[in-house]
Amino acid sequence: MFSYHLEPNLRLELLAPRHAQEIFEVVDANREHLRPRMPWVESTQSVANVEAFIATTLQQLAGNSGFQTAIRAGQEIVGVIGMHKIDWQNKSTSLGYWLAQKAQGQGIMTKACAAYISHSFTQLGLHRVEIRCATENTKSRAIPQRLGFTIEGTIREAEAIDGRYLSHVVYGLLSSEWQKTLSQA
Ligand SMILES: CC(C)(COP(=O)(O)OP(=O)(O)OC[C@H]1O[C@@H](n2cnc3c(N)ncnc32)[C@H](O)[C@@H]1OP(=O)(O)O)[C@@H](O)C(=O)NCCC(=O)NCCS
C-alpha cells in the first residue's frame, strides 16, 4: 500500500480496491453535504459504483496521467483528493477534492492540496496546477486562495449539478509562484 504522511495522524493513501467499502460509507453518510457540490453523488449508489471509480483511477495511474488518494485522519477515511489528469504536453494538471462534513475546518484539504502541488512541481516537473471551484463554493475557493493561486477567470454555467448550472472560477498556480508561497509560509 502506497501512503504519504501529511502529519503523524493524517495521510494520503493511493486509492485501491480495498478502499471501496469505506469510501462508499463516507459518501452515503454525507449525501446532503456533497450533493450540491459533486456531480457523481446520485450515481454512487453501491460499493460496486465506487469499485468502478477506483478501477478508472488505477487506469489513470497506469497511463501516467496522475493519481487519486483517500485521505485518512486517524483510523477513518475522511475524503478523497486527486488529479483530474496530467496534460504532459503543457506540463499542467488540475486538482479535485472532497471532505466529509465533520472533517472540515481543520486545514486537512489545504495540507493535502499543498502536498499534491509540491509533488506536481518538484517530483513531476509540472509547470502549472489549476483548481476550478463553483463561484458560490466559498470553502473550496478559500483553499487555492490560501495557497497563493491567482484567479484567471470565470467559466459561465460550466457544470450541471443538482438541477442547476454552476459557474466556475478558475484558479491557476505556476511553479515559480509556488516557491514564493513556500517562502512566505
Ligand atoms: C471544499 C472542502 C474540501 C473545504 O473544506 P475545509 O475544511 O473548509 O478546507 P480545509 O480542510 O483546507 O480547512 C480549512 C478550514 O480549517 C481552518 N484551519 C485550521 N487549521 C488550518 C491549517 N493548518 N491550515 C489551513 N486551514 C486551517 C481554516 O481556518 C478553515 O476554516 P474556516 O472555513 O472556518 O475558515 C469541503 O467543504 C468539501 O469537501 N465540500 C464538499 C465538496 C466540495 O465542495 N469539493 C470541492 C469542489 S471544487
The ligand as an SDF file (V2000), in Angstrom:
LIG
                    3D

 48 50  0  0  0  0  0  0  0  0999 V2000
  -14.2510   22.1280   -0.1670 C   0  0  0  0  0  0  0  0  0  0  0  0
  -13.8880   21.4950    1.1760 C   0  0  0  0  0  0  0  0  0  0  0  0
  -12.8700   20.3730    0.9600 C   0  0  0  0  0  0  0  0  0  0  0  0
  -13.3020   22.5780    2.0930 C   0  0  0  0  0  0  0  0  0  0  0  0
  -13.1210   22.0180    3.3730 O   0  0  0  0  0  0  0  0  0  0  0  0
  -12.4240   22.9170    4.5290 P   0  0  0  0  0  0  0  0  0  0  0  0
  -12.4360   22.1300    5.7530 O   0  0  0  0  0  0  0  0  0  0  0  0
  -13.0440   24.2800    4.5330 O   0  0  0  0  0  0  0  0  0  0  0  0
  -10.9400   23.0750    3.9810 O   0  0  0  0  0  0  0  0  0  0  0  0
   -9.5990   22.7330    4.7860 P   0  0  0  0  0  0  0  0  0  0  0  0
   -9.5980   21.3090    5.1600 O   0  0  0  0  0  0  0  0  0  0  0  0
   -8.4830   23.2470    3.9980 O   0  0  0  0  0  0  0  0  0  0  0  0
   -9.7970   23.5550    6.1320 O   0  0  0  0  0  0  0  0  0  0  0  0
   -9.8560   24.9780    6.1230 C   0  0  0  0  0  0  0  0  0  0  0  0
  -10.5380   25.3820    7.3930 C   0  0  0  0  0  0  0  0  0  0  0  0
   -9.7810   24.9070    8.5160 O   0  0  0  0  0  0  0  0  0  0  0  0
   -9.2000   26.0040    9.2320 C   0  0  0  0  0  0  0  0  0  0  0  0
   -7.8290   25.5920    9.5620 N   0  0  0  0  0  0  0  0  0  0  0  0
   -7.4490   25.1090   10.7620 C   0  0  0  0  0  0  0  0  0  0  0  0
   -6.1510   24.7840   10.7170 N   0  0  0  0  0  0  0  0  0  0  0  0
   -5.6990   25.0750    9.4810 C   0  0  0  0  0  0  0  0  0  0  0  0
   -4.4430   24.9700    8.8360 C   0  0  0  0  0  0  0  0  0  0  0  0
   -3.3700   24.4730    9.4710 N   0  0  0  0  0  0  0  0  0  0  0  0
   -4.3280   25.3200    7.5420 N   0  0  0  0  0  0  0  0  0  0  0  0
   -5.3850   25.8120    6.8850 C   0  0  0  0  0  0  0  0  0  0  0  0
   -6.6160   25.9580    7.4440 N   0  0  0  0  0  0  0  0  0  0  0  0
   -6.7670   25.5890    8.7300 C   0  0  0  0  0  0  0  0  0  0  0  0
   -9.3250   27.1930    8.2980 C   0  0  0  0  0  0  0  0  0  0  0  0
   -9.4160   28.4000    9.0170 O   0  0  0  0  0  0  0  0  0  0  0  0
  -10.6370   26.8690    7.5970 C   0  0  0  0  0  0  0  0  0  0  0  0
  -11.7020   27.0870    8.4600 O   0  0  0  0  0  0  0  0  0  0  0  0
  -12.9020   28.1350    8.1040 P   0  0  0  0  0  0  0  0  0  0  0  0
  -13.6210   27.5830    6.9010 O   0  0  0  0  0  0  0  0  0  0  0  0
  -13.7270   28.1240    9.3300 O   0  0  0  0  0  0  0  0  0  0  0  0
  -12.2040   29.4120    7.7920 O   0  0  0  0  0  0  0  0  0  0  0  0
  -15.1730   20.9150    1.8490 C   0  0  0  0  0  0  0  0  0  0  0  0
  -16.0330   21.9750    2.2040 O   0  0  0  0  0  0  0  0  0  0  0  0
  -15.9290   19.9390    0.9620 C   0  0  0  0  0  0  0  0  0  0  0  0
  -15.4790   18.8250    0.7450 O   0  0  0  0  0  0  0  0  0  0  0  0
  -17.0950   20.3640    0.4340 N   0  0  0  0  0  0  0  0  0  0  0  0
  -17.9270   19.4950   -0.3930 C   0  0  0  0  0  0  0  0  0  0  0  0
  -17.2270   19.0480   -1.6630 C   0  0  0  0  0  0  0  0  0  0  0  0
  -16.6090   20.2000   -2.4310 C   0  0  0  0  0  0  0  0  0  0  0  0
  -17.1200   21.3000   -2.4290 O   0  0  0  0  0  0  0  0  0  0  0  0
  -15.4950   19.9060   -3.1170 N   0  0  0  0  0  0  0  0  0  0  0  0
  -14.7900   20.8990   -3.9020 C   0  0  0  0  0  0  0  0  0  0  0  0
  -15.3520   21.0420   -5.2460 C   0  0  0  0  0  0  0  0  0  0  0  0
  -14.4480   22.2740   -6.1840 S   0  0  0  0  0  0  0  0  0  0  0  0
  1  2  1  0
  2  3  1  0
  2  4  1  0
  2 36  1  0
  4  5  1  0
  5  6  1  0
  6  7  2  0
  6  8  1  0
  6  9  1  0
  9 10  1  0
 10 11  2  0
 10 12  1  0
 10 13  1  0
 13 14  1  0
 14 15  1  0
 15 16  1  0
 15 30  1  0
 16 17  1  0
 17 18  1  0
 17 28  1  0
 18 19  1  0
 18 27  1  0
 19 20  2  0
 20 21  1  0
 21 22  1  0
 21 27  2  0
 22 23  1  0
 22 24  2  0
 24 25  1  0
 25 26  2  0
 26 27  1  0
 28 29  1  0
 28 30  1  0
 30 31  1  0
 31 32  1  0
 32 33  2  0
 32 34  1  0
 32 35  1  0
 36 37  1  0
 36 38  1  0
 38 39  2  0
 38 40  1  0
 40 41  1  0
 41 42  1  0
 42 43  1  0
 43 44  2  0
 43 45  1  0
 45 46  1  0
 46 47  1  0
 47 48  1  0
M  END
$$$$
